[in-house]
Amino acid sequence: MNNIRRIGVYTSGGDAPGMNAAIRAVVRTALYHDLEVTGIFRGYEGMIEGDFKNLVSRSVSSILQKGGTMLKSARCPEFRTVEGRKKAYENIKAAGIDALVAIGGDGTFTGAQIFSNEYNIPVMCIPGTIDNDLAGTDYTLGFDTANNTVIESIDKIKDTAASHNRLFFVEVMGRDSGSIALYAGVAGGAEAIMLPEKDTAIDELIEMLEVAKERNKTSMIVIVAEGDKNGGAYNVAKRVKEKFDFYDTKVSILGHLQRGGSPSSFDRILATRMGYFAVNELLSGNSQGTVGIRGSKITSTSLEDALKGKEFKLDEELITISEVMNI
């Protein structure tokens, strides 16, 4: 690892607030150690096409507060092939890149592990996804910001719901993970939360709504993760309306606005700590690791362990709390 002279940094998969702050931290930590840094644009696609740029301190000025990723991102089916990864390595080698820092989710981590195994190139991964569904860390970059965005939307929807005797079904991102739905539902005071991890039947939901009606609630909010087994907010709303039409029923799909926006203070600090840690891990001889936060401490987990334990488990206590708060 003492032979590292140039680090390549890239973002891959879905964008998440805080990615730019992580890029900034990687670049400036590397420069502090007298290393050079290459920005790889569009993730693995850019790696295959040689879309590289040398980064200096000024390259990452004024990006700390910006959402998205200055390095862009893309899906790349070609990188899943041996031929595609060979092209990527030839470009990496020609650019003099000795080690990589990858910022992204599960697919990014898997690609980094395979690439590192095939070509013996050191790599450290930083978890960047609003879904908060990766093993090895309590929180992923972008999750806190996405939650704040959802909660702000819920607060506004509650105002109009209360004014019109309405039942709102609010769909949030989370195809496989209900983290956003659970945290935002608790923080936003939702009457019910529909999670991919929890099989809530429509009849059970209607029963909860009827109990709330008996307590003279004039409006209600139900949070639905997009991966809920009942088929999403529109389908849930339709089926509830057929059996329970006391309220004027509305559906709001928050969609990709959850990905955007300026990162929260928490995400900016977390990204900065993770980027700093990733570079220092490479310089200390660590490779094929993912950076995470456990409690208040930044730690490293092997990619192998992180990917084996990728079935992220929701906080069971928080699920119970959400049910208690709905009485």
Rosetta blueprint (number, residue, H / E / L):
1 M L
2 N L
3 N L
4 I L
5 R L
6 R E
7 I E
8 G E
9 V E
10 Y E
11 T E
12 S L
13 G L
14 G L
15 D L
16 A L
17 P L
18 G L
19 M H
20 N H
21 A H
22 A H
23 I H
24 R H
25 A H
26 V H
27 V H
28 R H
29 T H
30 A H
31 L H
32 Y H
33 H L
34 D L
35 L L
36 E E
37 V E
38 T E
39 G E
40 I E
41 F L
42 R L
43 G H
44 Y H
45 E H
46 G H
47 M H
48 I H
49 E H
50 G L
51 D L
52 F E
53 K E
54 N E
55 L E
56 V L
57 S H
58 R H
59 S H
60 V H
61 S L
62 S L
63 I L
64 L L
65 Q L
66 K L
67 G L
68 G L
69 T L
70 M L
71 L L
72 K L
73 S L
74 A L
75 R L
76 C L
77 P H
78 E H
79 F H
80 R H
81 T L
82 V H
83 E H
84 G H
85 R H
86 K H
87 K H
88 A H
89 Y H
90 E H
91 N H
92 I H
93 K H
94 A H
95 A L
96 G L
97 I L
98 D L
99 A E
100 L E
101 V E
102 A E
103 I E
104 G E
105 G L
106 D H
107 G H
108 T H
109 F H
110 T H
111 G H
112 A H
113 Q H
114 I H
115 F H
116 S H
117 N H
118 E H
119 Y H
120 N L
121 I L
122 P L
123 V E
124 M E
125 C E
126 I E
127 P E
128 G E
129 T L
130 I L
131 D L
132 N L
133 D L
134 L L
135 A L
136 G L
137 T L
138 D L
139 Y L
140 T L
141 L E
142 G L
143 F H
144 D H
145 T H
146 A H
147 N H
148 N H
149 T H
150 V H
151 I H
152 E H
153 S H
154 I H
155 D H
156 K H
157 I H
158 K H
159 D H
160 T H
161 A H
162 A H
163 S H
164 H H
165 N L
166 R E
167 L E
168 F E
169 F E
170 V E
171 E E
172 V E
173 M L
174 G L
175 R L
176 D L
177 S L
178 G L
179 S H
180 I H
181 A H
182 L H
183 Y H
184 A H
185 G H
186 V H
187 A H
188 G H
189 G L
190 A L
191 E L
192 A E
193 I E
194 M E
195 L L
196 P L
197 E L
198 K L
199 D L
200 T L
201 A L
202 I H
203 D H
204 E H
205 L H
206 I H
207 E H
208 M H
209 L H
210 E H
211 V H
212 A H
213 K H
214 E H
215 R L
216 N L
217 K L
218 T L
219 S L
220 M E
221 I E
222 V E
223 I E
224 V E
225 A E
226 E L
227 G L
228 D L
229 K L
230 N L
231 G L
232 G L
233 A H
234 Y H
235 N H
236 V H
237 A H
238 K H
239 R H
240 V H
241 K H
242 E H
243 K H
244 F L
245 D L
246 F L
247 Y L
248 D E
249 T E
250 K E
251 V E
252 S E
253 I E
254 L L
255 G H
256 H H
257 L H
258 Q H
259 R L
260 G L
261 G L
262 S L
263 P L
264 S L
265 S H
266 F H
267 D H
268 R H
269 I H
270 L H
271 A H
272 T H
273 R H
274 M H
275 G H
276 Y H
277 F H
278 A H
279 V H
280 N H
281 E H
282 L H
283 L H
284 S L
285 G L
286 N L
287 S L
288 Q L
289 G E
290 T E
291 V E
292 G E
293 I E
294 R E
295 G L
296 S L
297 K E
298 I E
299 T E
300 S E
301 T E
302 S E
303 L H
304 E H
305 D H
306 A H
307 L H
308 K H
309 G L
310 K L
311 E L
312 F L
313 K L
314 L L
315 D L
316 E H
317 E H
318 L H
319 I H
320 T H
321 I H
322 S H
323 E H
324 V H
325 M H
326 N L
327 I L
